[in-house]
Amino acid sequence: MGLIISISGLRGLVPEELTPQVACTYAAAFGGYLISNYKQGPIKVCVGRDTRPSSQMLAASVLAGLAGVGVDVIDLGVVATPTVGVMVRHLGCKGGVVVTASHNGPRYNGIKLLSSEGMALRGTAASQVQDRYRANAILWADASSCGRMGRNYQSDAVHLEKVLAIVDRSQIASRAYKVVLDSVNGAGGRPGRRLLKALGCKVKVINGAPTGAFARGPEPVSENLEALCRQVRSWGADIGFAQDPDADRLAIVDADGCCLGEEYTLALAVSLVLNERPGPVAINLSTSRMVEDLVTAAGCRLIRTPVGEANVASAMIDHGCVIGGEGNGGVIDLRVGPVRDSLVGMALVLQLMARTGKTIRGLAEHMGRYVMTKRRYTVPQADAARIIDRIKGAFDGAKVDLTDGLRCKFDDGWFHLRPSNTEPVLRLVAEAKDKGLLDSYIARIEGLLADLR
């Protein structure tokens, strides 16, 4: 496949593609970029990692690369990705680094870079770091100018304080919800349990040991959540939550042990926030129309962006959005930070349940009723643009958006076909008002793909 470097960071197989040398050089390129942009004063960067067995080794390489060009580093240890974003701002850092491959399998790892705002690098900045890395344009510091290394053990507490501040703790606690949390042996189990306990919940954690030996598929999608569904039913829980390994995505299981689908996470959070403080909402082009319906009903403005957390967060900042995120279970609330955050998702969903007195299934049934599918097709990156261009002309009458691959919108549905930022695949998300219509979209698209590949 080859090492993939994109706006989402760097990702690859360990050690075939992502080696300690690659991690060190990439981090040094980031450090050099920061030094060139901040001319005065010491530059600090905080570094966190997920629980994969390779993450500690790669984080050590990242720390060395940053210190080697003269950047001071603060090692946060194993923490959730959104926690690193919070700590960048809390500690006054010029940037942050997360060693994680998010929802990819255990053979993969990656390096995600954060700006001084605590969010994924915007496009221009990401490109400048990539250019430095590819050119090996590294200016190593002399022996007396290397960066200093330190540790910080307060990350969870700082992050949780911010999350708890956006909800009514006593109102949620009065319900004494029974919650099952599946943290997939990742970085979210420790802070997830602490958050739910602080909200007065009775908590059972499965796959909670932070070993990185994922007990299920790392992506929080329905086919990977059978154990969580069983635990919710057997324990008589009110709700189940599933995180991905770096805890920036969240999926929900209802009291009957049925998966709602990760699209509902953002829709439920949007429903709560728009009721409390109406305002603009930003989502990506692949997010369900459920959110669009909620925003329209509230008389607010919806901003759609290309896929990618940095794109959504940037739009939220630029337009003063009250909530936003991506339909993969990623909720962004700027009151906590401009990063997808499963802890924010849990808190807002429990707040919505407590405020309305409804079950999670009852709340979901009031959302727009659509049928959605998400698929992926292995396609060499060099062929993706040609394929998308050909498919574009096959759907007459569609409202076409080409800002990120191809999005075709119809009166009764839509589809979005785009190259992945992290894998050599085309990702397809399609949604319609009924299954027959959705199947017709898919059949037509897959027929065209078969002819073009």
Buried (B, 14 or more C-beta within 10 A) or exposed (E): BEBBBBBBBBBBBBBEBBBBEBBBBBBBBBBBBBBEEBEEEEBBBBBBBBBBEBBBBBBBBBBBBBBBBBBBBBBBBBBBBBBBBBBBBBBEBBBBBBBBBBBBEBBBBBBBBBBBBBBBBBEEBBEBBBEBBEEEEBEEBEEEEBBEBEEBEEBBEBBBBBBBEBBEBEBBBEBEBBBBBBBBBBBBBBBBBBBBEBBBBBBBBBBBBBEBEBBBBBBBBBEBBEBBBBBBBEBEBBBBBBBBBBBBBBBBBBBEBBBBBBBBBBBBBBBBBBEBEBBBBBBBBBBBBBBBBBBEEBEBBBBBBBBBBBBBBBBBBEBEBBBBBBBBBBBBBBEBBBBBBBBBBBBBBBBBBBBBEBBBBEBBEEBBEBBBBBBEBEBEBEBBEEBBEBBBEEBEEBEEBEEBBBBBBBEEBBBBBBBBBBBBBBBBBBBBBEEEBBBEBBEBBEEBBEEBE
